[in-house]
Amino acid sequence: LKHIKSSDVHIMTVKELENSNVSFSSKDKLYVPSETALPDVLENTKDKNLRTTVEAFKDKAKCRQLISSLFPNFYFKTCKLADLPKFHIEPGKKYVVKPVKGFFATAVKVIDDKANLAEITQEMLNELQKFGTYFSKDILFAEDVLIEEFIEGEEYAVDVFYSSNGTPVITN
């Protein structure tokens, strides 16, 4: 990528960011096209509130805690992946287990009372070790998992950014 500068837009590679003295504030509008660049951008974000907010939404457990008052009956908990085999599954219930930080559905499993949690833990460890060689702990964290109740239905992911006027623009 070339480093393109204008009075309004700066496009940088991660390497260029690492070698610069650029810092970001809450007034800056940023587009980070890859999860792998996010830790570098956050490291150069001097606004602690902005950094804390972004980090809270990237950590699935923190995000659930933030919205728990909106959904008081929604069950979730965190535990160490190594402790997953001790988790008690109520008969007839389904749960989703996933790393607190992750993406691309890496090590996401649906479990029920018939699940062999020792096997599932090993499967998750294998996936996390495989992809952990490519991604930092800021992106894919293998030690802590989120266990949450399973919601029946289609799952949708929406990518959105905000225009310079503050209008949400949905990209998919």
Order of alpha helices (4+ residues) and beta strands (2+ residues): beta-beta-alpha-alpha-alpha-alpha-beta-beta-beta-alpha-beta-beta-beta
